[in-house]
Amino acid sequence: MIVKGPFETSDWHAEQPFEQHDDVSLGRVTMTKTFHGGLTATSTVHLTVVTTPVEESKAYVAVERIEGTLNGRAGSFVVQHNAASDRGTQSLRISVVPDSATGELRGLRGEMDIEITEDGAHSYVFDYTLEGPAH
């Protein structure tokens, strides 16, 4: 199944870098998201961010707990993010952590993609399967 829709981010909280050597910094950021469309939910994202002296080379890893409804089924699940920008060439993988789903979403597996328009609007495409939970 595939669901899509817009989402907004808010409540960005960036901490001071916790490690910095030779102009390469590691820092933490938290933020919230509100999803609309086939996924109607809110989440909290916990990111570890790497910045480098090259403006267009950076990366982040994150975990995000999403709570709400997916095509009318209530529950929560966790996704993990792995993103990098190599001098402007971007890669992103967001996947459901296996067996992290609760409620009516138990057995959820899937991958999410994020699209950002030139005007800064965010949207998601979530390709998922929902099978019975393992026992």
Secondary structure as GFF3:
##gff-version 3
##sequence-region A 1 135
A	DSSP	beta_strand	2	14	.	.	.	ID=ss1
A	DSSP	beta_strand	19	21	.	.	.	ID=ss2
A	DSSP	beta_strand	24	35	.	.	.	ID=ss3
A	DSSP	beta_strand	39	51	.	.	.	ID=ss4
A	DSSP	beta_strand	58	70	.	.	.	ID=ss5
A	DSSP	beta_strand	73	86	.	.	.	ID=ss6
A	DSSP	beta_strand	89	96	.	.	.	ID=ss7
A	DSSP	three_ten_helix	103	105	.	.	.	ID=ss8
A	DSSP	beta_strand	108	116	.	.	.	ID=ss9
A	DSSP	beta_strand	122	130	.	.	.	ID=ss10
###
